[in-house]
Amino acid sequence: HPAPSQRTGHSMTEAGCPFCNLPPERVFLAEELVVGLWDAFPVSPGHALLVPRRHTTDWFSATPDERAALTLAIEQAKQIIEQDHRPDGYNIGFNVGVAAGQTIWHLHVHLIPRYAGDVTHPRGGIRQVIPGRGDYQTLGTRHLALGTRYLALGTRGAPSISRWRSFSPAVWPCSSPISRRSWTEVAESGC
């Protein structure tokens, strides 16, 4: 876990933060609130990071102006990447918290160019952060079959509500959202 001083997001720089004292050779975009830099450990050619100048821990601690500047910088970075690379797609994202894989406690947005054939099965894209959960169509069908068993059991053995929310509407058998109903109601109604 980060030290308390690294979680506040109140100072302009933090000692030891790799994004508060950037080497100029990595910076390709410099705006008032945001800088763009090439990732030191790129997962694909052209992998860029967009970083607010102010030290702030994550997206939720950023100001509305910083979030807007980051969003604009995504398009600017895309144009710069495409001067030297020809990606077939992009993944855009950030990690918030230890459980999500955050290791640097300064907000940074990844803009990752994707190329046809760079992985065997790209379906699900960013959903692949949870191994085996990326292909939602295959998973939804498989879990629907398991879900029938769970519903028959009522509240025993029922999956978490968040798991049900992740189902595609095409495979969820009920017209009403599970989040507003108890497992008992679901089991009694069969839906």
C-alpha positions, 0 to 999 in steps of 0.5 A: 500500500502507498504511504499516506503522503502518496495518497493525498494528491495535494502536493504538486510533486512527491519525492520518489514519484517517477511521474513528478520528475520526468526525464525530458526524453520520454515526454512527447506532449506538454500541456498546461495540466497534462504531459504525455510520455512514452511508457518505460516498459511498453506492452506494444509499439507506441504505448503512451502514458498521459499524466497530470502535472499535479501529483494526484493518486487516481482518476477519482482524486483528479479535478474535473479540469484534469480529467478533461485535459486527460481526455483531450490528451488521449486524442492528441497522443493518438495522432502523435502515435499514428505519425510513426505507427499504424495500430489497428485499435487501442486499449485505454485505461488506468488502474485504481487501487492495489486490487486493480494493479496500481503500483505507481500512486500518481494517476496515469492513463495508458493509451496502448496501441493494438495490432492485428495478431498481437494476441491470439484471441483479443475478444473482450479487450480490457475485460482480459484483466481478469484471466478467463473472463474476457469473452463475455458471450461464452461466459454468459452462456456458461454462467447462465446454465450455472445460474439456473442451478443457483436460482433453484437453490435460492439464496444458498450458493448464489453468486454475488450480485455483481456477477449477475450484473456482468451478464450480457442482456442477451443471456440474462433470462429476466426482464427486471434487474437482479440488483433490485430484487432479493435472491429469494424473490428471484428463486421463487419467481424463477426469474 
